[in-house]
Amino acid sequence: MNKKNILQLSNYKHSSKNKNFVPRFISFTKQELSLILSIYGRKVASGEWKDYAIDCLQDKAIFSVFKNSHEIPTYMIIKDPNLSKLQGSYIIKSSNGHILKRGHDLKNALQILEKAKRFRALG
């Protein structure tokens, strides 16, 4: 066996000092989830939102919000570290795919959801 093909797993150990570490998937931190769930709780209490889903993928994490359980997401809160140097890691998208807000700071990006008006069907 050729020594060039052997990888030292210790080089890939998760550590803030280790520049070689590549996570298997992207996820929200505890602080990020706290911010998101704070808004989610208020929207559920007001009857605007009903359900959510969290997807942790190789390149991004997605928190999807639903008005009903069997619909497409009303909003998607996306964390994509690959975009951090451009317009920010955080993206808020609507159900039709339009980007409502981008930013480097999640708290500021989430403000667009606080301002979103409630719409109800009449009749």
C-alpha positions as CSV (number, residue, x, y, z in Angstrom):
1,M,0.0,0.0,0.0
2,N,1.3,3.4,-0.9
3,K,1.7,5.9,2.0
4,K,0.4,8.7,-0.2
5,N,-3.1,7.2,-0.1
6,I,-3.3,7.0,3.7
7,L,-5.2,9.8,5.3
8,Q,-4.6,10.7,8.9
9,L,-8.0,11.0,10.5
10,S,-6.7,13.2,13.2
11,N,-6.1,15.9,10.6
12,Y,-9.9,16.0,10.0
13,K,-11.0,16.0,13.6
14,H,-13.6,18.7,14.4
15,S,-11.8,21.6,16.1
16,S,-11.8,25.4,15.8
17,K,-8.1,25.2,15.1
18,N,-8.3,22.6,12.4
19,K,-8.6,24.2,8.9
20,N,-9.0,20.8,7.2
21,F,-12.2,19.9,8.9
22,V,-15.2,19.5,6.5
23,P,-18.5,18.8,8.2
24,R,-20.7,16.0,6.7
25,F,-23.7,18.3,6.8
26,I,-24.6,21.9,7.6
27,S,-26.9,22.6,10.5
28,F,-28.3,25.4,12.6
29,T,-26.5,26.3,15.8
30,K,-28.4,26.4,19.1
31,Q,-28.4,30.2,19.0
32,E,-29.7,30.2,15.5
33,L,-32.5,27.8,16.3
34,S,-33.4,29.8,19.4
35,L,-33.9,32.9,17.2
36,I,-35.9,31.0,14.6
37,L,-38.1,29.1,17.1
38,S,-38.8,32.3,19.0
39,I,-40.5,33.8,15.9
40,Y,-42.0,30.4,15.0
41,G,-43.7,30.2,18.5
42,R,-45.2,33.7,18.1
43,K,-46.6,32.9,14.6
44,V,-48.0,29.6,15.8
45,A,-49.7,31.3,18.8
46,S,-51.3,33.8,16.4
47,G,-52.5,31.1,14.1
48,E,-50.4,32.0,11.1
49,W,-48.1,29.0,11.1
50,K,-48.8,25.4,11.9
51,D,-45.8,23.1,11.2
52,Y,-42.1,23.2,10.4
53,A,-39.3,20.9,9.0
54,I,-35.5,21.1,9.3
55,D,-33.3,19.7,6.6
56,C,-29.5,19.4,7.2
57,L,-27.8,18.9,3.8
58,Q,-24.2,18.8,2.7
59,D,-24.2,22.4,1.5
60,K,-27.0,24.1,3.4
61,A,-29.5,23.9,6.3
62,I,-33.2,24.7,5.7
63,F,-35.9,25.5,8.2
64,S,-39.2,25.3,6.3
65,V,-42.4,26.8,7.7
66,F,-45.9,25.6,6.8
67,K,-49.3,27.0,7.2
68,N,-50.8,23.5,6.8
69,S,-49.0,20.2,7.2
70,H,-49.5,19.1,3.6
71,E,-48.5,22.1,1.6
72,I,-45.3,23.5,0.2
73,P,-43.4,25.7,2.7
74,T,-44.7,29.2,3.2
75,Y,-41.2,30.4,4.0
76,M,-37.8,28.8,4.0
77,I,-35.0,30.0,6.2
78,I,-31.8,28.9,4.6
79,K,-28.2,28.8,6.0
80,D,-25.7,28.5,3.2
81,P,-22.1,29.0,4.4
82,N,-20.8,29.1,0.8
83,L,-22.5,32.4,0.3
84,S,-21.1,34.0,3.5
85,K,-18.5,36.1,1.7
86,L,-21.0,37.3,-0.9
87,Q,-24.4,38.5,0.3
88,G,-24.5,36.6,3.5
89,S,-25.1,33.0,4.7
90,Y,-28.8,33.5,5.5
91,I,-31.6,33.7,3.0
92,I,-35.4,34.0,3.6
93,K,-37.5,32.7,0.7
94,S,-41.2,32.8,0.1
95,S,-43.3,29.9,-1.2
96,N,-42.9,31.1,-4.8
97,G,-39.1,31.0,-4.5
98,H,-38.6,34.8,-4.3
99,I,-35.8,35.8,-2.0
100,L,-37.3,38.2,0.6
101,K,-34.1,38.9,2.5
102,R,-30.4,38.0,2.6
103,G,-27.9,38.8,5.2
104,H,-24.8,38.1,7.2
105,D,-26.9,38.3,10.5
106,L,-29.8,35.9,11.1
107,K,-31.6,38.2,13.5
108,N,-31.7,41.0,10.9
109,A,-32.8,38.6,8.1
110,L,-35.6,37.2,10.3
111,Q,-37.1,40.7,10.7
112,I,-38.8,40.3,7.4
113,L,-40.9,37.5,8.8
114,E,-42.0,39.7,11.8
115,K,-43.2,42.3,9.3
116,A,-45.1,39.8,7.1
117,K,-48.8,40.6,7.2
118,R,-51.4,38.0,7.9
119,F,-53.8,37.2,5.0
120,R,-57.0,35.4,5.6
121,A,-59.5,34.1,3.0
122,L,-62.9,35.8,3.3
123,G,-66.2,34.1,2.7
